[in-house]
Amino acid sequence: MFKNIALIPGDGIGPEIVREAKKVLDKISELFGHTFIYEEADMGGVAIDKYGDPLPESELNKCLKADSVLLGAVGGPKWNGVPGNMRPEKGLLRIREAMKVYSNNRPAKIWQQLADASPLKKEIVEKGIDFIIVRELIGGIYFGEHKTESNGSESIATDVLKYSESEIRRIGKIGFETALKRNKKLCSVEKSNVLDSSRLWKKVIHELAKEYPEVELTDMLVDNCAMQIVKDPSQFDVIVTENMFGDILSDEASMITGSIGMIPSSSLGETTKGLYEPIHGSAPDIAGMDIANPIGTILSAAMMLKYSFNMEKEAAAIENAVSKVLDMGYRTADIMPPSGNENYKKVSCSKMGSLITENLAN
């Protein structure tokens, strides 16, 4: 199969982790007889330095022409002083909107080999952590009107949170469809005791539930959900929520699994073309040191194969290789247990990528 993949290395550790994911994809193409053609695009701080724009049209067009996009990370303190509308993260918002990827799907699953790394009590972890957060991605407060005004004596900032019925319905469908493929449990998270947007959210989700009688729907306020994720994550199967709530909850969920460096994500819309990225940031403090964890990016590439290219065997091969390497005791610095255990071997970013590549099998 022939596929065009746009690679966005980005900032900080982005180039290092994308390089390792490409190494794995190259081996997959060799083992399974595919042809992957890559084109690199600049986005984020690197694009600001080069073009004065976090995502120029020329770079965006490379991504729109590709069959899917694999992203490393963007941002860093170097660009903290640029105007708000030109920050590196604006490139990320722009590409999501241009690709019309309105659903971010982020799994929170603990790898058994890393169970001891979870900050939760052992008895909670042993009950299981395996759920997915479906987050609306191109609406809500992040895409509403933002303005700062002065009344003469002080500045007043306003950020508008707005959702339409159609926006809620389309992300709700993704939530229900995802639940159908899993354990048929969907938790809708909002703040309907305070916000009008959340009351509309709850109304539309419950109307939509009539089309999915097989799925058990529950409602939960966002503050309670934040508590329940650390109290008893085993109760969740699929969570569907709006943009800002999903941003916060998915970061919380990633940490209870042991390492933010292990978590992939996919962003999809009406087509199979997707934007795939690890959930961690650009980690500029360790950039260029070859110590970052590339597994989240490698698993994001596996998600791309599965959800955009319909290559389920290839995706499974990557996941199996990751599990095998973890079984062998290899760890990057972020998932390395305390010293004194000779069963674990700390490896670099590039070595971890090579080990996973070497353990791929068709």
FIMIGU-306356 format. One record per residue (C-alpha): residue number from 1; residue in one letter; x, y, z. Coordinates in steps of 0.1 Angstrom, whole numbers, plus 5000, padded with zeros to 4 digits. Layout:
BEGIN
+-----+------+------+------+------+
! seq ! type !    x !    y !    z !
+-----+------+------+------+------+
! NUM !    A !    X !    Y !    Z !
...
+-----+------+------+------+------+
This chain:
BEGIN
+-----+------+------+------+------+
! seq ! type !    x !    y !    z !
+-----+------+------+------+------+
!   1 !    M ! 5000 ! 5000 ! 5000 !
!   2 !    F ! 5012 ! 5035 ! 4991 !
!   3 !    K ! 5007 ! 5063 ! 5017 !
!   4 !    N ! 5019 ! 5099 ! 5020 !
!   5 !    I ! 5028 ! 5109 ! 5055 !
!   6 !    A ! 5035 ! 5145 ! 5066 !
!   7 !    L ! 5060 ! 5147 ! 5094 !
!   8 !    I ! 5060 ! 5177 ! 5118 !
!   9 !    P ! 5091 ! 5173 ! 5140 !
!  10 !    G ! 5084 ! 5207 ! 5156 !
!  11 !    D ! 5103 ! 5220 ! 5186 !
!  12 !    G ! 5123 ! 5207 ! 5216 !
!  13 !    I ! 5124 ! 5169 ! 5216 !
!  14 !    G ! 5101 ! 5167 ! 5187 !
!  15 !    P ! 5127 ! 5160 ! 5160 !
!  16 !    E ! 5142 ! 5132 ! 5182 !
!  17 !    I ! 5110 ! 5113 ! 5189 !
!  18 !    V ! 5097 ! 5117 ! 5153 !
!  19 !    R ! 5129 ! 5103 ! 5140 !
!  20 !    E ! 5124 ! 5072 ! 5161 !
!  21 !    A ! 5088 ! 5068 ! 5149 !
!  22 !    K ! 5099 ! 5071 ! 5113 !
!  23 !    K ! 5125 ! 5044 ! 5120 !
!  24 !    V ! 5097 ! 5021 ! 5131 !
!  25 !    L ! 5074 ! 5030 ! 5102 !
!  26 !    D ! 5103 ! 5022 ! 5077 !
!  27 !    K ! 5106 ! 4988 ! 5092 !
!  28 !    I ! 5069 ! 4982 ! 5090 !
!  29 !    S ! 5069 ! 4991 ! 5053 !
!  30 !    E ! 5097 ! 4966 ! 5048 !
!  31 !    L ! 5080 ! 4938 ! 5067 !
!  32 !    F ! 5045 ! 4943 ! 5053 !
!  33 !    G ! 5053 ! 4955 ! 5018 !
!  34 !    H ! 5040 ! 4990 ! 5020 !
!  35 !    T ! 5055 ! 5023 ! 5006 !
!  36 !    F ! 5055 ! 5053 ! 5029 !
!  37 !    I ! 5065 ! 5086 ! 5014 !
!  38 !    Y ! 5074 ! 5113 ! 5039 !
!  39 !    E ! 5074 ! 5151 ! 5036 !
!  40 !    E ! 5085 ! 5173 ! 5065 !
!  41 !    A ! 5066 ! 5204 ! 5075 !
!  42 !    D ! 5076 ! 5232 ! 5099 !
!  43 !    M ! 5052 ! 5242 ! 5126 !
!  44 !    G ! 5055 ! 5260 ! 5159 !
!  45 !    G ! 5086 ! 5278 ! 5172 !
!  46 !    V ! 5108 ! 5265 ! 5144 !
!  47 !    A ! 5084 ! 5280 ! 5118 !
!  48 !    I ! 5083 ! 5313 ! 5137 !
!  49 !    D ! 5121 ! 5315 ! 5135 !
!  50 !    K ! 5121 ! 5306 ! 5098 !
!  51 !    Y ! 5090 ! 5323 ! 5085 !
!  52 !    G ! 5077 ! 5346 ! 5112 !
!  53 !    D ! 5045 ! 5325 ! 5114 !
!  54 !    P ! 5037 ! 5294 ! 5135 !
!  55 !    L ! 5021 ! 5276 ! 5105 !
!  56 !    P ! 5026 ! 5293 ! 5070 !
!  57 !    E ! 5003 ! 5283 ! 5042 !
!  58 !    S ! 5031 ! 5265 ! 5024 !
!  59 !    E ! 5036 ! 5241 ! 5054 !
!  60 !    L ! 4999 ! 5237 ! 5061 !
!  61 !    N ! 4994 ! 5227 ! 5024 !
!  62 !    K ! 5019 ! 5199 ! 5028 !
!  63 !    C ! 4998 ! 5185 ! 5056 !
!  64 !    L ! 4965 ! 5189 ! 5038 !
!  65 !    K ! 4979 ! 5170 ! 5008 !
!  66 !    A ! 4991 ! 5140 ! 5029 !
!  67 !    D ! 4971 ! 5110 ! 5038 !
!  68 !    S ! 4978 ! 5117 ! 5075 !
!  69 !    V ! 5001 ! 5137 ! 5097 !
!  70 !    L ! 5025 ! 5127 ! 5125 !
!  71 !    L ! 5035 ! 5154 ! 5149 !
!  72 !    G ! 5062 ! 5156 ! 5175 !
!  73 !    A ! 5057 ! 5186 ! 5198 !
!  74 !    V ! 5056 ! 5224 ! 5195 !
!  75 !    G ! 5064 ! 5253 ! 5218 !
!  76 !    G ! 5089 ! 5263 ! 5244 !
!  77 !    P ! 5100 ! 5293 ! 5266 !
!  78 !    K ! 5120 ! 5307 ! 5237 !
!  79 !    W ! 5088 ! 5320 ! 5222 !
!  80 !    N ! 5070 ! 5331 ! 5253 !
!  81 !    G ! 5074 ! 5368 ! 5244 !
!  82 !    V ! 5058 ! 5366 ! 5209 !
!  83 !    P ! 5023 ! 5381 ! 5205 !
!  84 !    G ! 4994 ! 5358 ! 5216 !
!  85 !    N ! 4981 ! 5353 ! 5180 !
!  86 !    M ! 5016 ! 5342 ! 5169 !
!  87 !    R ! 5025 ! 5317 ! 5197 !
!  88 !    P ! 5037 ! 5283 ! 5186 !
!  89 !    E ! 5005 ! 5267 ! 5199 !
!  90 !    K ! 4984 ! 5288 ! 5174 !
!  91 !    G ! 4999 ! 5266 ! 5147 !
!  92 !    L ! 4984 ! 5235 ! 5164 !
!  93 !    L ! 4950 ! 5251 ! 5167 !
!  94 !    R ! 4952 ! 5262 ! 5130 !
!  95 !    I ! 4961 ! 5228 ! 5117 !
!  96 !    R ! 4933 ! 5211 ! 5136 !
!  97 !    E ! 4908 ! 5236 ! 5122 !
!  98 !    A ! 4922 ! 5233 ! 5087 !
!  99 !    M ! 4921 ! 5195 ! 5088 !
! 100 !    K ! 4886 ! 5196 ! 5103 !
! 101 !    V ! 4897 ! 5171 ! 5130 !
! 102 !    Y ! 4871 ! 5177 ! 5157 !
! 103 !    S ! 4876 ! 5146 ! 5178 !
! 104 !    N ! 4907 ! 5140 ! 5199 !
! 105 !    N ! 4909 ! 5104 ! 5211 !
! 106 !    R ! 4933 ! 5098 ! 5239 !
! 107 !    P ! 4936 ! 5064 ! 5256 !
! 108 !    A ! 4945 ! 5061 ! 5293 !
! 109 !    K ! 4958 ! 5026 ! 5296 !
! 110 !    I ! 4984 ! 5013 ! 5320 !
! 111 !    W ! 5010 ! 4990 ! 5307 !
! 112 !    Q ! 5014 ! 4961 ! 5331 !
! 113 !    Q ! 5052 ! 4964 ! 5330 !
! 114 !    L ! 5048 ! 5000 ! 5344 !
! 115 !    A ! 5021 ! 4994 ! 5370 !
! 116 !    D ! 5046 ! 5003 ! 5398 !
! 117 !    A ! 5052 ! 5037 ! 5382 !
! 118 !    S ! 5016 ! 5048 ! 5387 !
! 119 !    P ! 5012 ! 5074 ! 5415 !
! 120 !    L ! 4979 ! 5056 ! 5426 !
! 121 !    K ! 4977 ! 5030 ! 5453 !
! 122 !    K ! 4984 ! 4995 ! 5443 !
! 123 !    E ! 4949 ! 4983 ! 5451 !
! 124 !    I ! 4935 ! 5010 ! 5427 !
! 125 !    V ! 4958 ! 5001 ! 5399 !
! 126 !    E ! 4951 ! 4964 ! 5402 !
! 127 !    K ! 4914 ! 4971 ! 5395 !
! 128 !    G ! 4925 ! 4982 ! 5360 !
! 129 !    I ! 4931 ! 5014 ! 5341 !
! 130 !    D ! 4918 ! 5012 ! 5305 !
! 131 !    F ! 4896 ! 5040 ! 5292 !
! 132 !    I ! 4896 ! 5066 ! 5265 !
! 133 !    I ! 4887 ! 5103 ! 5265 !
! 134 !    V ! 4870 ! 5116 ! 5234 !
! 135 !    R ! 4875 ! 5154 ! 5235 !
! 136 !    E ! 4859 ! 5179 ! 5212 !
! 137 !    L ! 4888 ! 5197 ! 5195 !
! 138 !    I ! 4878 ! 5227 ! 5174 !
! 139 !    G ! 4851 ! 5244 ! 5194 !
! 140 !    G ! 4845 ! 5258 ! 5229 !
! 141 !    I ! 4865 ! 5284 ! 5247 !
! 142 !    Y ! 4898 ! 5278 ! 5228 !
! 143 !    F ! 4881 ! 5289 ! 5195 !
! 144 !    G ! 4857 ! 5315 ! 5209 !
! 145 !    E ! 4863 ! 5352 ! 5209 !
! 146 !    H ! 4893 ! 5364 ! 5230 !
! 147 !    K ! 4898 ! 5400 ! 5239 !
! 148 !    T ! 4913 ! 5423 ! 5265 !
! 149 !    E ! 4899 ! 5457 ! 5270 !
! 150 !    S ! 4903 ! 5486 ! 5294 !
! 151 !    N ! 4876 ! 5505 ! 5312 !
! 152 !    G ! 4899 ! 5533 ! 5320 !
! 153 !    S ! 4911 ! 5520 ! 5354 !
! 154 !    E ! 4920 ! 5484 ! 5347 !
! 155 !    S ! 4922 ! 5457 ! 5320 !
! 156 !    I ! 4893 ! 5433 ! 5315 !
! 157 !    A ! 4898 ! 5400 ! 5297 !
! 158 !    T ! 4870 ! 5380 ! 5280 !
! 159 !    D ! 4871 ! 5345 ! 5266 !
! 160 !    V ! 4838 ! 5332 ! 5250 !
! 161 !    L ! 4827 ! 5295 ! 5255 !
! 162 !    K ! 4803 ! 5287 ! 5227 !
! 163 !    Y ! 4789 ! 5254 ! 5213 !
! 164 !    S ! 4762 ! 5247 ! 5188 !
! 165 !    E ! 4739 ! 5216 ! 5188 !
! 166 !    S ! 4755 ! 5203 ! 5157 !
! 167 !    E ! 4790 ! 5205 ! 5172 !
! 168 !    I ! 4779 ! 5186 ! 5203 !
! 169 !    R ! 4760 ! 5160 ! 5182 !
! 170 !    R ! 4789 ! 5151 ! 5160 !
! 171 !    I ! 4814 ! 5147 ! 5189 !
! 172 !    G ! 4787 ! 5128 ! 5208 !
! 173 !    K ! 4784 ! 5104 ! 5179 !
! 174 !    I ! 4821 ! 5097 ! 5181 !
! 175 !    G ! 4817 ! 5090 ! 5218 !
! 176 !    F ! 4788 ! 5066 ! 5214 !
! 177 !    E ! 4804 ! 5048 ! 5184 !
! 178 !    T ! 4837 ! 5044 ! 5204 !
! 179 !    A ! 4817 ! 5030 ! 5233 !
! 180 !    L ! 4800 ! 5005 ! 5210 !
! 181 !    K ! 4835 ! 4991 ! 5201 !
! 182 !    R ! 4845 ! 4988 ! 5237 !
! 183 !    N ! 4824 ! 4980 ! 5268 !
! 184 !    K ! 4793 ! 5000 ! 5258 !
! 185 !    K ! 4797 ! 5025 ! 5287 !
! 186 !    L ! 4798 ! 5063 ! 5280 !
! 187 !    C ! 4802 ! 5090 ! 5306 !
! 188 !    S ! 4793 ! 5125 ! 5294 !
! 189 !    V ! 4812 ! 5151 ! 5313 !
! 190 !    E ! 4801 ! 5188 ! 5317 !
! 191 !    K ! 4793 ! 5215 ! 5342 !
! 192 !    S ! 4756 ! 5218 ! 5337 !
! 193 !    N ! 4750 ! 5231 ! 5372 !
! 194 !    V ! 4767 ! 5264 ! 5362 !
! 195 !    L ! 4771 ! 5268 ! 5324 !
! 196 !    D ! 4745 ! 5272 ! 5297 !
! 197 !    S ! 4768 ! 5256 ! 5272 !
! 198 !    S ! 4769 ! 5225 ! 5294 !
! 199 !    R ! 4732 ! 5224 ! 5298 !
! 200 !    L ! 4729 ! 5223 ! 5260 !
! 201 !    W ! 4756 ! 5197 ! 5259 !
! 202 !    K ! 4737 ! 5174 ! 5283 !
! 203 !    K ! 4704 ! 5179 ! 5264 !
! 204 !    V ! 4719 ! 5170 ! 5230 !
! 205 !    I ! 4738 ! 5140 ! 5244 !
! 206 !    H ! 4707 ! 5126 ! 5259 !
! 207 !    E ! 4687 ! 5131 ! 5227 !
! 208 !    L ! 4715 ! 5113 ! 5209 !
! 209 !    A ! 4715 ! 5084 ! 5234 !
! 210 !    K ! 4681 ! 5073 ! 5220 !
! 211 !    E ! 4700 ! 5062 ! 5188 !
! 212 !    Y ! 4723 ! 5040 ! 5209 !
! 213 !    P ! 4702 ! 5019 ! 5233 !
! 214 !    E ! 4730 ! 4994 ! 5237 !
! 215 !    V ! 4752 ! 5020 ! 5254 !
! 216 !    E ! 4749 ! 5028 ! 5291 !
! 217 !    L ! 4750 ! 5066 ! 5294 !
! 218 !    T ! 4759 ! 5084 ! 5326 !
! 219 !    D ! 4765 ! 5121 ! 5333 !
! 220 !    M ! 4792 ! 5135 ! 5355 !
! 221 !    L ! 4802 ! 5170 ! 5365 !
! 222 !    V ! 4838 ! 5178 ! 5355 !
! 223 !    D ! 4850 ! 5185 ! 5390 !
! 224 !    N ! 4836 ! 5152 ! 5402 !
! 225 !    C ! 4851 ! 5134 ! 5372 !
! 226 !    A ! 4886 ! 5148 ! 5381 !
! 227 !    M ! 4882 ! 5133 ! 5415 !
! 228 !    Q ! 4868 ! 5100 ! 5403 !
! 229 !    I ! 4897 ! 5095 ! 5378 !
! 230 !    V ! 4921 ! 5092 ! 5407 !
! 231 !    K ! 4897 ! 5075 ! 5431 !
! 232 !    D ! 4885 ! 5047 ! 5409 !
! 233 !    P ! 4896 ! 5049 ! 5372 !
! 234 !    S ! 4883 ! 5014 ! 5366 !
! 235 !    Q ! 4847 ! 5027 ! 5365 !
! 236 !    F ! 4854 ! 5045 ! 5332 !
! 237 !    D ! 4852 ! 5031 ! 5296 !
! 238 !    V ! 4847 ! 5061 ! 5274 !
! 239 !    I ! 4845 ! 5097 ! 5285 !
! 240 !    V ! 4831 ! 5123 ! 5261 !
! 241 !    T ! 4835 ! 5160 ! 5269 !
! 242 !    E ! 4842 ! 5195 ! 5255 !
! 243 !    N ! 4875 ! 5210 ! 5245 !
! 244 !    M ! 4889 ! 5226 ! 5277 !
! 245 !    F ! 4875 ! 5200 ! 5301 !
! 246 !    G ! 4890 ! 5173 ! 5279 !
! 247 !    D ! 4923 ! 5190 ! 5277 !
! 248 !    I ! 4926 ! 5190 ! 5315 !
! 249 !    L ! 4911 ! 5156 ! 5322 !
! 250 !    S ! 4932 ! 5138 ! 5296 !
! 251 !    D ! 4964 ! 5152 ! 5311 !
! 252 !    E ! 4953 ! 5140 ! 5345 !
! 253 !    A ! 4944 ! 5106 ! 5331 !
! 254 !    S ! 4978 ! 5102 ! 5314 !
! 255 !    M ! 4997 ! 5107 ! 5347 !
! 256 !    I ! 4979 ! 5079 ! 5365 !
! 257 !    T ! 4992 ! 5055 ! 5340 !
! 258 !    G ! 5028 ! 5060 ! 5351 !
! 259 !    S ! 5043 ! 5082 ! 5324 !
! 260 !    I ! 5031 ! 5109 ! 5301 !
! 261 !    G ! 5058 ! 5098 ! 5277 !
! 262 !    M ! 5038 ! 5065 ! 5269 !
! 263 !    I ! 5005 ! 5080 ! 5258 !
! 264 !    P ! 4996 ! 5085 ! 5221 !
! 265 !    S ! 4966 ! 5103 ! 5206 !
! 266 !    S ! 4946 ! 5107 ! 5174 !
! 267 !    S ! 4926 ! 5136 ! 5161 !
! 268 !    L ! 4900 ! 5127 ! 5135 !
! 269 !    G ! 4870 ! 5142 ! 5117 !
! 270 !    E ! 4847 ! 5133 ! 5089 !
! 271 !    T ! 4875 ! 5115 ! 5069 !
! 272 !    T ! 4902 ! 5089 ! 5076 !
! 273 !    K ! 4929 ! 5116 ! 5074 !
! 274 !    G ! 4941 ! 5122 ! 5109 !
! 275 !    L ! 4966 ! 5141 ! 5130 !
! 276 !    Y ! 4986 ! 5119 ! 5154 !
! 277 !    E ! 5008 ! 5130 ! 5182 !
! 278 !    P ! 5021 ! 5120 ! 5217 !
! 279 !    I ! 5004 ! 5140 ! 5245 !
! 280 !    H ! 5035 ! 5153 ! 5261 !
! 281 !    G ! 5051 ! 5186 ! 5254 !
! 282 !    S ! 5083 ! 5197 ! 5237 !
! 283 !    A ! 5104 ! 5193 ! 5269 !
! 284 !    P ! 5130 ! 5219 ! 5259 !
! 285 !    D ! 5151 ! 5212 ! 5290 !
! 286 !    I ! 5161 ! 5178 ! 5276 !
! 287 !    A ! 5161 ! 5186 ! 5239 !
! 288 !    G ! 5191 ! 5173 ! 5220 !
! 289 !    M ! 5202 ! 5151 ! 5249 !
! 290 !    D ! 5188 ! 5118 ! 5234 !
! 291 !    I ! 5170 ! 5109 ! 5267 !
! 292 !    A ! 5134 ! 5116 ! 5257 !
! 293 !    N ! 5108 ! 5087 ! 5256 !
! 294 !    P ! 5098 ! 5081 ! 5220 !
! 295 !    I ! 5072 ! 5054 ! 5228 !
! 296 !    G ! 5042 ! 5079 ! 5228 !
! 297 !    T ! 5052 ! 5090 ! 5193 !
! 298 !    I ! 5058 ! 5054 ! 5181 !
! 299 !    L ! 5024 ! 5044 ! 5195 !
! 300 !    S ! 5008 ! 5074 ! 5178 !
! 301 !    A ! 5022 ! 5061 ! 5145 !
! 302 !    A ! 5006 ! 5027 ! 5154 !
! 303 !    M ! 4973 ! 5045 ! 5159 !
! 304 !    M ! 4977 ! 5062 ! 5124 !
! 305 !    L ! 4982 ! 5028 ! 5108 !
! 306 !    K ! 4951 ! 5014 ! 5125 !
! 307 !    Y ! 4926 ! 5043 ! 5123 !
! 308 !    S ! 4937 ! 5061 ! 5091 !
! 309 !    F ! 4953 ! 5033 ! 5070 !
! 310 !    N ! 4932 ! 5003 ! 5082 !
! 311 !    M ! 4965 ! 4985 ! 5089 !
! 312 !    E ! 4955 ! 4967 ! 5121 !
! 313 !    K ! 4981 ! 4939 ! 5119 !
! 314 !    E ! 5008 ! 4965 ! 5114 !
! 315 !    A ! 4996 ! 4985 ! 5144 !
! 316 !    A ! 4995 ! 4954 ! 5165 !
! 317 !    A ! 5030 ! 4945 ! 5155 !
! 318 !    I ! 5042 ! 4979 ! 5169 !
! 319 !    E ! 5023 ! 4975 ! 5201 !
! 320 !    N ! 5036 ! 4939 ! 5206 !
! 321 !    A ! 5072 ! 4952 ! 5200 !
! 322 !    V ! 5068 ! 4979 ! 5226 !
! 323 !    S ! 5055 ! 4953 ! 5251 !
! 324 !    K ! 5083 ! 4929 ! 5243 !
! 325 !    V ! 5110 ! 4956 ! 5248 !
! 326 !    L ! 5094 ! 4966 ! 5281 !
! 327 !    D ! 5093 ! 4929 ! 5292 !
! 328 !    M ! 5131 ! 4928 ! 5285 !
! 329 !    G ! 5136 ! 4955 ! 5311 !
! 330 !    Y ! 5146 ! 4984 ! 5288 !
! 331 !    R ! 5135 ! 5018 ! 5301 !
! 332 !    T ! 5140 ! 5054 ! 5291 !
! 333 !    A ! 5149 ! 5078 ! 5319 !
! 334 !    D ! 5113 ! 5089 ! 5326 !
! 335 !    I ! 5101 ! 5053 ! 5332 !
! 336 !    M ! 5132 ! 5040 ! 5349 !
! 337 !    P ! 5125 ! 5026 ! 5384 !
! 338 !    P ! 5147 ! 5038 ! 5413 !
! 339 !    S ! 5183 ! 5025 ! 5412 !
! 340 !    G ! 5192 ! 4992 ! 5428 !
! 341 !    N ! 5171 ! 4970 ! 5405 !
! 342 !    E ! 5194 ! 4951 ! 5381 !
! 343 !    N ! 5165 ! 4938 ! 5361 !
! 344 !    Y ! 5161 ! 4972 ! 5344 !
! 345 !    K ! 5184 ! 4988 ! 5318 !
! 346 !    K ! 5182 ! 5025 ! 5311 !
! 347 !    V ! 5185 ! 5034 ! 5274 !
! 348 !    S ! 5185 ! 5065 ! 5252 !
! 349 !    C ! 5158 ! 5078 ! 5230 !
! 350 !    S ! 5175 ! 5065 ! 5199 !
! 351 !    K ! 5183 ! 5031 ! 5215 !
! 352 !    M ! 5147 ! 5026 ! 5225 !
! 353 !    G ! 5136 ! 5033 ! 5190 !
! 354 !    S ! 5161 ! 5008 ! 5176 !
! 355 !    L ! 5151 ! 4981 ! 5201 !
! 356 !    I ! 5114 ! 4985 ! 5192 !
! 357 !    T ! 5123 ! 4984 ! 5155 !
! 358 !    E ! 5144 ! 4953 ! 5160 !
! 359 !    N ! 5116 ! 4935 ! 5178 !
! 360 !    L ! 5090 ! 4941 ! 5151 !
! 361 !    A ! 5076 ! 4910 ! 5134 !
! 362 !    N ! 5049 ! 4904 ! 5108 !
+-----+------+------+------+------+
